[in-house]
Amino acid sequence: MARQRSHIRLIALTPSDKVRNQLSLLWGTEAYTVDPARSMAEVVHQVSERLQSLHIAGEGERVEIVTGMPTGVSGSTNTLRLIKVGEDDRY
């Protein structure tokens, strides 16, 4: 995604400090660490909470989540989810 040099903000959330440091080197990427998630509901909740706490996205704004399920498995990116920040109780 960073390769496209998009004008859209690219935020990367990862439980790994090592991965965060690597992602920080990608063009236009802002990388942050989060606690490990065990389910898609936890991922959605963490993304929503973290983006609001960093003042990146507000309540009701739409964001795209790209993740892997099951979480914690390297190379398993297989899920794209569109959410509204703060409306994570349905997942």
Protein Blocks (a to p, Z undefined) as FASTA:
>chain_A
ZZnopabdcddddfbfklmmmmmmpghiacddddddfbfklmmmmmmmmmmmnomacghi
acdddddddehiahiacbdcdddehiamlZZ
